[in-house]
Amino acid sequence: MSRVKIRVKMMLWYTLLTTILLAVFLPILYSVLSRSLLSNEKNNIETAMSQAMISVEFENNVLSIQDDITLSSSMPTIIWDKSGKVLYANTKIEWSHELPYAQGDIRRIELNDVDWLVYDKTVLNDGKEQARIRICSSLEGMENTLHRTLFIILAILPLYFIITILGGLIIAKRSLRPISMITDLAKSIKLSDLSKRITGVICDDEVGELADTFNGMLASLEESFDKEKRFASDASHELRMPVSVIMANAEAVLAARQDEETEKSISVILLESKRMNAIISQLLMLTKGIEGKYKPNFEQNSLNIIINAVLEQLQDEAERQSVTLIDETDSEIFALIDQSLITQMMLNIISNAIKYGKPGGHVWVEVVCIGNEYLLTIKDDGIGIAANELPFIFDRFFRVDKSRDRSGSGLGLSIVKWIVDTHKGSIDVKSEIDSGTIFSILLNGYEEKKNK
Amino acid sequence: MRILFIEDDVSLQNITSKRLKTEGYTVDSCYDGAEGYDYAAGIEYDCIILDIMLPKLNGIQLLRKLRTEGSKSNILLLTAKDSIDDRVAGLNAGADDYLVKPFAFEELLARIRTLMRRQSEIKDNVLTLEDLVMNVSDHIVERGGHKVDLTFKEYALLEYLMRNQGKVLTRTQISDHVWNNEFEYDSNIVDVYIRYLRGKIDKSHDKKLIQTVRGIGYAMRCEE
């Protein structure tokens, strides 16, 4: 999964594109420039040659060079007669005299790190060789120009990249700004409040379209969530009445004298209708909670008092299951919590631990402070939960072992999860089959009480 | 003892009134609000058990009508609705107590008995029992001269117990009044809160003020 933001991606693509363009065009530019400079030099040398040719006169088998020869001193020029005697030379550079004569095209030779062009031409008269002309031209000037050009290109490149990258980032950021607005708004929308909409993005472009689409999606989500919520609470309300009637009738039958079998059956009816009532109640609690109808009441509370009282309350149940309850908390801890909710949460988790304990087993409860937070641990050495079932234990009506356990509503841990969420805490469960389960609840808002 | 029972669900109406009769009460049964009004306007009943959701005239409207006309009957509201608003409206309109459906018959009997004793709640701002003093206007609780720190719900529970001191209150009754049915807590929660209160009020004193009534609930009184 790529974690790179679009903004950076856009900048990288942009930079890559311009890099490719530069990599293609700069060498072309450079080679065109060097070719045209070279052909310029060749033209010069050819012009000089034709001037030199004109200046060589041949009359009555005598060679003469016009006095007004105006050959550029920057171009070393040598003229020999047919016997090889130097008729004219404006240079003393040795190599220019010694280089073997080669009539034909302009040659390019390298001497002492400097490139030279050498042009040799034979002066003919009546088809007979009369004189030889050599003109040399240094390419130093041209090469300097090319070097300077290359240097400028290399010096500008880093600057160019910096500008491209920064410019790319700024452009991308500017054009993506409405999207980050949408992101911020979307982050602030929680499941409990789907009524929010993205506002302030008014444009007809792709982003405006995105905002509209997002709002449309939120509306349909809100609708279906509302429907689901309403279904749960409507169903609960509707179920209450028949349950009241069943309970009232079962109680009435039991109140009169009955034979043993009838009494047994009716007791089951009464028991099950009470259980059904408990499930309805807890479902309503959960839907009310999730709908945000419950306003928590956060106060300073001693967690030790809560743990003590809950353990005492569940002592009888624990004894029936031969489970020992142990409070391992050694310091007094105060926390900013909703007392009723945390009490309910403890009751749910600890009674679960007892229910799924083994005879002779234990349940350990401990609270410790970790900086500004406090960690509540409820550990048992009971039957444990299989790893593949662990992710679902907070789901409504999920049962670890569907066949064995019929008591309880299947909502206890969903309620626990909701309570932890209400306190903006986190809950973590570790379990190993046959060796036990550990619930760790991390809540913030710890505050030490100055004195008792 | 004459009871008027107004409930539109026929089978609940039949079974409940039958059982109330076997308990020795005289029971008149009605199935809608208008009929209920005719009955209630004719005789001053000792107790009217009134369902909120009724055809023709709903429970709250009927209740208001009766109270404005000066009826002094004890009125117990029955409701299957879980909204606090309904209950608050009922109490504001002059109901003496309310009970949430489904209820155990024993619970209904306990509520009727509480109402019949006609001991109205103590309306004072300072509630006392032995050396326990509760100043409702200042939200201060003291036992034997020492201030007791209570949480919001502990305070609400103590106030309810103190206002009804001497009476036996069932767990459902306590949770209905203290938690106002804001939430459907486990029935254990009442017991746990009684433990919280005992720890803060009775623990370091010889005279225990919060009494457990086995099989029923709790009462606030001084142990003889």
Boltz contact constraints between the chains, C-beta under 6 A:
constraints:
  - contact:
      token1: [A, 240]
      token2: [B, 80]
      max_distance: 6.0
  - contact:
      token1: [A, 240]
      token2: [B, 101]
      max_distance: 6.0
  - contact:
      token1: [A, 241]
      token2: [B, 80]
      max_distance: 6.0
  - contact:
      token1: [A, 243]
      token2: [B, 102]
      max_distance: 6.0
  - contact:
      token1: [A, 244]
      token2: [B, 12]
      max_distance: 6.0
  - contact:
      token1: [A, 244]
      token2: [B, 101]
      max_distance: 6.0
  - contact:
      token1: [A, 244]
      token2: [B, 102]
      max_distance: 6.0
  - contact:
      token1: [A, 245]
      token2: [B, 11]
      max_distance: 6.0
  - contact:
      token1: [A, 245]
      token2: [B, 12]
      max_distance: 6.0
  - contact:
      token1: [A, 247]
      token2: [B, 102]
      max_distance: 6.0
  - contact:
      token1: [A, 248]
      token2: [B, 12]
      max_distance: 6.0
  - contact:
      token1: [A, 248]
      token2: [B, 15]
      max_distance: 6.0
  - contact:
      token1: [A, 248]
      token2: [B, 16]
      max_distance: 6.0
  - contact:
      token1: [A, 249]
      token2: [B, 15]
      max_distance: 6.0
  - contact:
      token1: [A, 251]
      token2: [B, 105]
      max_distance: 6.0
  - contact:
      token1: [A, 252]
      token2: [B, 15]
      max_distance: 6.0
  - contact:
      token1: [A, 252]
      token2: [B, 19]
      max_distance: 6.0
  - contact:
      token1: [A, 277]
      token2: [B, 102]
      max_distance: 6.0
  - contact:
      token1: [A, 281]
      token2: [B, 184]
      max_distance: 6.0
  - contact:
      token1: [A, 282]
      token2: [B, 184]
      max_distance: 6.0
  - contact:
      token1: [A, 284]
      token2: [B, 82]
      max_distance: 6.0
  - contact:
      token1: [A, 284]
      token2: [B, 184]
      max_distance: 6.0
  - contact:
      token1: [A, 285]
      token2: [B, 183]
      max_distance: 6.0
  - contact:
      token1: [A, 285]
      token2: [B, 184]
      max_distance: 6.0
  - contact:
      token1: [A, 297]
      token2: [B, 152]
      max_distance: 6.0
  - contact:
      token1: [A, 299]
      token2: [B, 151]
      max_distance: 6.0
  - contact:
      token1: [A, 299]
      token2: [B, 152]
      max_distance: 6.0
  - contact:
      token1: [A, 309]
      token2: [B, 192]
      max_distance: 6.0
  - contact:
      token1: [A, 309]
      token2: [B, 195]
      max_distance: 6.0
  - contact:
      token1: [A, 309]
      token2: [B, 196]
      max_distance: 6.0
  - contact:
      token1: [A, 310]
      token2: [B, 192]
      max_distance: 6.0
  - contact:
      token1: [A, 312]
      token2: [B, 195]
      max_distance: 6.0
  - contact:
      token1: [A, 313]
      token2: [B, 188]
      max_distance: 6.0
  - contact:
      token1: [A, 313]
      token2: [B, 191]
      max_distance: 6.0
  - contact:
      token1: [A, 313]
      token2: [B, 192]
      max_distance: 6.0
  - contact:
      token1: [A, 339]
      token2: [B, 151]
      max_distance: 6.0
  - contact:
      token1: [A, 339]
      token2: [B, 153]
      max_distance: 6.0
  - contact:
      token1: [A, 340]
      token2: [B, 153]
      max_distance: 6.0
  - contact:
      token1: [A, 343]
      token2: [B, 189]
      max_distance: 6.0
  - contact:
      token1: [A, 343]
      token2: [B, 192]
      max_distance: 6.0
  - contact:
      token1: [A, 344]
      token2: [B, 185]
      max_distance: 6.0
  - contact:
      token1: [A, 347]
      token2: [B, 186]
      max_distance: 6.0
  - contact:
      token1: [A, 347]
      token2: [B, 188]
      max_distance: 6.0
